[in-house]
């Protein structure tokens, strides 16, 4: 099976190229998650995993697990806390300034309900919008976009898109209210 660098939306039964890249990513993650590494060293691992430049403002705290990095992008000033897992074959985009709390799972992959096809792997991309914030232990499922400035409460399971500037919570996550924007302009620092 031939595979492009962006496998989003495809049905995978098996792929030698995919398997090789998953094994490479698992090896790099194991190295990154063993012992202490500076932020620069972690970014170097992420650059190898994603096969792209990772900006010096990106911070990821190991342990961090990802199965396939070639379709994952980290925006400037984004932050991923301890213990996160990305199932990323479908593509994950973390936009500028996004915060991802500890123990979050972003799963772009899923399987058909039909037992005959259940061993197939389906994918849909996930996007975490600019300045969005995922609280601790959030689960984001395949095909979801978290809107700009949105907040996802700790422990939520996000099955549908989250509108910009909203707070969502629960399982499945539901809109609770708009975010509070009460910071006076004079208090904002560049």
Phi, psi and omega in degrees: 000132177270140183228136176274174179288347179234086186279012187308132173084003182268163179255114183254124170259326178179148180203123179299317181297316178300314181300316180299316180291323177296316179297318177299315180296318179299320178296313180297320177297317180300317178295315182296326185272001181256116179078183181273139173225141176294165177302321179296320178294320178297316178298324177297315175301315180298322177297319177292319181295317184269350185054042179208163177287134176250121185301148182295347178272353180282135177233128175229125179264116175292157004285143179223129181240135178214140183265341185200111188265347188295343180246022182245134179228138179249122177281162178307144176060019176278156184220131176237120184278179185305144166076021180274152179231128177244117168265099204245013182302326180283349179104126177233128175242120175255109185280171184309130173076005181288143176247133176237117185289174183295145173065027175280152176235126173247113187241100179278355187249148177202174182236150177296151176293323183301118183301332180294327182254003189299336179280358172284153179244122179252153182221150170215144184287158173238137174234129173255113189291167181305129178061017174288158182223119175259122177291179182299142170063032176277142174246126178244123185266168185307138174086002185271141170243126174266121185291162179306135177067000182293155175237130176250118184296150180308139176081001182286153172244114187261114183251347181224161180305145177253124180295155175301150172062028179239154171257129176237154180204156172107182179223101001285155182296138178229152179295129178261314182186169171290154175291156177273127177240079186243014180280119177299143181305328181292341180271350183278127180251141178276000000 
